[in-house]
Amino acid sequence: MTSVYLDRLAHSTRFDAWRTEELTAALASLDAEIDERWSPRQGGPRVLNIRLQIYRQRLQRELDQRAADESG
């Protein structure tokens, strides 16, 4: 499922077409992917994927903005 969200994120500059539920699911999926990639295997170095972190920030910012708009 993560690959579907990654593809959409890679080709989407705006989130207008995304439902809030899709944003939430994409964020959860990215968090799981980041946790999996972040964990070192057999004592190896920890790896941070900048692209995933940028996507995560964009999703979180959009969700925060929508929450502020709804409460506001």
DSSP file (Angstrom, degrees, kcal/mol; ACC not computed):
  #  RESIDUE AA STRUCTURE BP1 BP2  ACC     N-H-->O    O-->H-N    N-H-->O    O-->H-N    TCO  KAPPA ALPHA  PHI   PSI    X-CA   Y-CA   Z-CA
    1    1 A M    >>        0   0    0      0, 0.0     4,-1.6     0, 0.0     3,-0.5   0.000 360.0 360.0 360.0 -33.0    0.0    0.0    0.0
    2    2 A T  H 3>  +     0   0    0      1,-0.2     4,-3.0     2,-0.2     5,-0.2   0.882 360.0  58.2 -59.0 -38.3    2.9    2.3    0.7
    3    3 A S  H 3> S+     0   0    0      1,-0.2     4,-2.2     2,-0.2    -1,-0.2   0.855 102.8  53.5 -63.2 -34.0    4.0    2.2   -2.9
    4    4 A V  H <> S+     0   0    0     -3,-0.5     4,-2.1     2,-0.2    -1,-0.2   0.934 112.5  43.7 -64.3 -45.5    0.6    3.5   -4.0
    5    5 A Y  H  X S+     0   0    0     -4,-1.6     4,-3.0     2,-0.2     5,-0.2   0.905 112.1  53.0 -66.8 -41.2    0.9    6.5   -1.7
    6    6 A L  H  X S+     0   0    0     -4,-3.0     4,-2.3     1,-0.2    -1,-0.2   0.900 109.0  49.9 -61.3 -39.9    4.5    7.1   -2.7
    7    7 A D  H  X S+     0   0    0     -4,-2.2     4,-1.2    -5,-0.2    -1,-0.2   0.930 112.9  46.1 -63.9 -45.2    3.5    7.2   -6.3
    8    8 A R  H  < S+     0   0    0     -4,-2.1     4,-0.4     1,-0.2     3,-0.3   0.908 113.4  49.4 -64.5 -41.2    0.7    9.7   -5.6
    9    9 A L  H >< S+     0   0    0     -4,-3.0     3,-0.8     1,-0.2    -1,-0.2   0.881 107.7  54.3 -65.2 -37.7    2.9   11.8   -3.5
   10   10 A A  H 3< S+     0   0    0     -4,-2.3    -1,-0.2     1,-0.2    -2,-0.2   0.792 117.9  35.5 -66.4 -27.8    5.7   11.9   -6.1
   11   11 A H  T 3< S+     0   0    0     -4,-1.2     2,-0.5    -3,-0.3    -1,-0.2   0.264 103.9  83.3-110.5  10.6    3.2   13.1   -8.8
   12   12 A S    <   +     0   0    0     -3,-0.8     3,-0.1    -4,-0.4    -1,-0.0  -0.956  37.9 171.0-122.8 118.9    1.1   15.4   -6.6
   13   13 A T  S    S+     0   0    0     -2,-0.5     2,-0.3     1,-0.1    -1,-0.1   0.691  75.7  42.0 -93.2 -21.8    2.0   18.9   -5.7
   14   14 A R        -     0   0    0      1,-0.0     3,-0.3     0, 0.0    -1,-0.1  -0.908  64.9-148.8-125.4 153.7   -1.3   19.7   -4.1
   15   15 A F    >   +     0   0    0     -2,-0.3     3,-1.5     1,-0.2     8,-0.1   0.206  64.9 111.9-104.8  14.8   -3.6   17.7   -1.9
   16   16 A D  T 3  S+     0   0    0      1,-0.3    -1,-0.2     3,-0.0     0, 0.0   0.853  80.1  48.5 -56.3 -37.0   -6.9   19.1   -3.1
   17   17 A A  T 3  S+     0   0    0     -3,-0.3     2,-0.4     2,-0.1    -1,-0.3   0.540  94.4  94.0 -83.4  -6.4   -7.9   15.8   -4.6
   18   18 A W  S <  S-     0   0    0     -3,-1.5     2,-0.2     4,-0.0    -3,-0.0  -0.714  71.0-136.1 -90.1 133.7   -7.0   13.8   -1.5
   19   19 A R     >  -     0   0    0     -2,-0.4     4,-2.1     1,-0.1     3,-0.4  -0.534  26.2-113.7 -78.5 155.2   -9.6   13.0    1.1
   20   20 A T  H  > S+     0   0    0      1,-0.2     4,-2.4     2,-0.2     5,-0.2   0.868 118.0  56.0 -58.3 -37.6   -8.6   13.5    4.7
   21   21 A E  H  > S+     0   0    0      1,-0.2     4,-2.4     2,-0.2    -1,-0.2   0.872 106.4  50.4 -63.3 -36.4   -8.9    9.7    5.3
   22   22 A E  H  > S+     0   0    0     -3,-0.4     4,-2.6     2,-0.2    -2,-0.2   0.899 109.7  50.1 -68.4 -40.1   -6.4    9.1    2.5
   23   23 A L  H  X S+     0   0    0     -4,-2.1     4,-2.4     2,-0.2    -2,-0.2   0.922 111.9  48.2 -62.0 -43.8   -4.0   11.6    4.0
   24   24 A T  H  X S+     0   0    0     -4,-2.4     4,-2.3     2,-0.2    -2,-0.2   0.915 113.3  46.7 -63.7 -44.1   -4.2    9.9    7.4
   25   25 A A  H  X S+     0   0    0     -4,-2.4     4,-2.4     2,-0.2    -1,-0.2   0.890 111.9  51.0 -65.7 -39.3   -3.7    6.5    5.9
   26   26 A A  H  X S+     0   0    0     -4,-2.6     4,-2.6     2,-0.2    -2,-0.2   0.903 110.1  50.1 -64.8 -40.6   -0.7    7.7    3.8
   27   27 A L  H  X S+     0   0    0     -4,-2.4     4,-2.6     2,-0.2    -2,-0.2   0.923 111.9  47.1 -64.1 -44.3    0.9    9.3    6.9
   28   28 A A  H  X S+     0   0    0     -4,-2.3     4,-2.1     2,-0.2    -2,-0.2   0.905 112.8  49.8 -62.9 -41.3    0.5    6.0    8.9
   29   29 A S  H  X S+     0   0    0     -4,-2.4     4,-2.2     2,-0.2    -2,-0.2   0.908 111.7  47.9 -64.7 -42.5    1.9    4.0    6.0
   30   30 A L  H  X S+     0   0    0     -4,-2.6     4,-3.1     2,-0.2     5,-0.2   0.908 108.7  54.2 -65.1 -41.9    4.8    6.4    5.6
   31   31 A D  H  X S+     0   0    0     -4,-2.6     4,-2.5     1,-0.2    -2,-0.2   0.916 109.9  47.6 -58.0 -43.0    5.5    6.2    9.4
   32   32 A A  H  X S+     0   0    0     -4,-2.1     4,-2.2     2,-0.2    -1,-0.2   0.911 113.1  48.3 -64.5 -42.1    5.6    2.4    9.2
   33   33 A E  H  X S+     0   0    0     -4,-2.2     4,-2.5     2,-0.2     5,-0.2   0.907 111.9  48.9 -64.9 -42.3    7.9    2.6    6.2
   34   34 A I  H  X S+     0   0    0     -4,-3.1     4,-2.5     2,-0.2    -2,-0.2   0.924 111.3  50.0 -63.6 -44.7   10.2    5.1    7.9
   35   35 A D  H  X S+     0   0    0     -4,-2.5     4,-1.5    -5,-0.2    -2,-0.2   0.902 112.2  48.3 -60.3 -41.4   10.4    3.0   11.1
   36   36 A E  H  < S+     0   0    0     -4,-2.2    -2,-0.2     1,-0.2    -1,-0.2   0.920 116.8  40.9 -66.0 -44.2   11.2   -0.1    9.0
   37   37 A R  H  < S+     0   0    0     -4,-2.5    10,-0.6     1,-0.2    -2,-0.2   0.804 111.8  57.0 -74.4 -28.7   13.9    1.6    7.0
   38   38 A W  H  < S+     0   0    0     -4,-2.5     9,-0.3    -5,-0.2    -1,-0.2   0.828  86.4  90.2 -72.6 -32.3   15.3    3.5   10.1
   39   39 A S  S  < S-     0   0    0     -4,-1.5     2,-0.1    -5,-0.2     5,-0.0  -0.497  81.5-126.3 -70.5 124.5   15.9    0.3   12.0
   40   40 A P        -     0   0    0      0, 0.0     2,-0.5     0, 0.0     3,-0.3  -0.422  17.2-132.3 -70.5 145.5   19.4   -1.0   11.4
   41   41 A R  S >  S-     0   0    0      4,-0.3     3,-1.4     1,-0.2     0, 0.0  -0.877  79.7 -13.8-101.6 127.1   19.7   -4.6   10.3
   42   42 A Q  T 3  S-     0   0    0     -2,-0.5    -1,-0.2     1,-0.3     0, 0.0   0.882 131.0 -49.6  50.4  46.8   22.2   -6.8   12.1
   43   43 A G  T 3  S+     0   0    0     -3,-0.3    -1,-0.3     1,-0.2     3,-0.1   0.597  99.9 146.4  76.6  10.9   23.9   -3.8   13.8
   44   44 A G    <   -     0   0    0     -3,-1.4    -1,-0.2     1,-0.2    -2,-0.1  -0.108  56.9 -73.1 -72.7 176.5   24.3   -1.8   10.5
   45   45 A P        -     0   0    0      0, 0.0     2,-0.3     0, 0.0    -4,-0.3  -0.353  48.9-108.8 -70.7 151.3   24.1    1.9   10.3
   46   46 A R        -     0   0    0     -6,-0.1     2,-0.4    -3,-0.1    -8,-0.1  -0.632  34.3-152.0 -79.7 137.5   20.8    3.7   10.7
   47   47 A V        -     0   0    0    -10,-0.6     2,-0.5    -2,-0.3    -1,-0.0  -0.937   7.7-159.8-118.8 132.3   19.6    5.2    7.4
   48   48 A L        -     0   0    0     -2,-0.4     2,-0.9   -10,-0.0     3,-0.1  -0.948  10.4-148.2-110.9 124.6   17.3    8.2    7.0
   49   49 A N     >  -     0   0    0     -2,-0.5     4,-1.9     1,-0.2     5,-0.2  -0.823   6.8-165.2 -95.0 108.2   15.4    8.6    3.8
   50   50 A I  H  > S+     0   0    0     -2,-0.9     4,-2.5     1,-0.2     5,-0.2   0.879  86.0  56.8 -61.5 -40.2   15.1   12.3    3.1
   51   51 A R  H  > S+     0   0    0      1,-0.2     4,-2.4     2,-0.2    -1,-0.2   0.925 108.1  47.0 -59.4 -45.6   12.4   11.8    0.5
   52   52 A L  H  > S+     0   0    0      1,-0.2     4,-2.4     2,-0.2    -1,-0.2   0.885 111.3  52.0 -64.2 -37.6   10.1    9.9    2.9
   53   53 A Q  H  X S+     0   0    0     -4,-1.9     4,-2.3     2,-0.2    -2,-0.2   0.890 109.6  49.3 -65.8 -39.0   10.7   12.6    5.6
   54   54 A I  H  X S+     0   0    0     -4,-2.5     4,-2.4     2,-0.2    -2,-0.2   0.930 111.7  48.5 -65.7 -44.9    9.7   15.4    3.1
   55   55 A Y  H  X S+     0   0    0     -4,-2.4     4,-2.5     1,-0.2    -2,-0.2   0.913 111.0  51.7 -59.5 -42.3    6.6   13.5    2.1
   56   56 A R  H  X S+     0   0    0     -4,-2.4     4,-2.8     1,-0.2    -2,-0.2   0.920 109.3  49.3 -61.7 -44.6    5.8   13.0    5.8
   57   57 A Q  H  X S+     0   0    0     -4,-2.3     4,-2.6     2,-0.2    -1,-0.2   0.908 110.8  50.2 -61.4 -42.6    6.2   16.7    6.5
   58   58 A R  H  X S+     0   0    0     -4,-2.4     4,-2.3     2,-0.2    -2,-0.2   0.928 112.8  46.4 -61.8 -45.4    3.9   17.6    3.6
   59   59 A L  H  X S+     0   0    0     -4,-2.5     4,-2.6     2,-0.2    -2,-0.2   0.935 113.7  47.8 -62.6 -47.0    1.2   15.2    4.7
   60   60 A Q  H  X S+     0   0    0     -4,-2.8     4,-2.6     1,-0.2    -2,-0.2   0.906 111.3  50.9 -62.7 -42.2    1.4   16.3    8.4
   61   61 A R  H  X S+     0   0    0     -4,-2.6     4,-2.4    -5,-0.2    -1,-0.2   0.911 111.5  47.9 -61.3 -43.4    1.3   20.0    7.4
   62   62 A E  H  X S+     0   0    0     -4,-2.3     4,-2.5     2,-0.2    -2,-0.2   0.920 112.5  48.3 -65.8 -42.8   -1.8   19.4    5.2
   63   63 A L  H  X S+     0   0    0     -4,-2.6     4,-2.3     2,-0.2    -2,-0.2   0.907 112.1  49.6 -63.5 -41.4   -3.6   17.4    7.9
   64   64 A D  H  X S+     0   0    0     -4,-2.6     4,-2.3    -5,-0.2    -2,-0.2   0.907 111.1  49.8 -62.8 -41.9   -2.8   20.1   10.5
   65   65 A Q  H  X S+     0   0    0     -4,-2.4     4,-2.4     2,-0.2    -2,-0.2   0.910 110.8  48.9 -64.5 -42.5   -4.1   22.8    8.1
   66   66 A R  H  X S+     0   0    0     -4,-2.5     4,-2.2     2,-0.2    -1,-0.2   0.899 110.9  50.6 -64.7 -39.3   -7.3   20.9    7.5
   67   67 A A  H  X S+     0   0    0     -4,-2.3     4,-1.9     2,-0.2    -2,-0.2   0.902 111.3  48.2 -64.8 -40.5   -7.8   20.4   11.2
   68   68 A A  H  X S+     0   0    0     -4,-2.3     4,-1.2     1,-0.2    -2,-0.2   0.897 111.2  50.7 -66.2 -39.8   -7.3   24.1   11.8
   69   69 A D  H  < S+     0   0    0     -4,-2.4    -2,-0.2     1,-0.2    -1,-0.2   0.884 111.4  48.3 -64.7 -38.8   -9.7   25.0    9.0
   70   70 A E  H  < S+     0   0    0     -4,-2.2    -1,-0.2     1,-0.2    -2,-0.2   0.852 117.2  40.9 -71.2 -34.6  -12.4   22.7   10.5
   71   71 A S  H  <        0   0    0     -4,-1.9    -1,-0.2     1,-0.2    -2,-0.2   0.629 360.0 360.0 -86.8 -12.8  -12.0   24.0   14.0
   72   72 A G     <        0   0    0     -4,-1.2    -1,-0.2    -5,-0.2    -2,-0.1   0.391 360.0 360.0 -90.2 360.0  -11.7   27.6   13.0
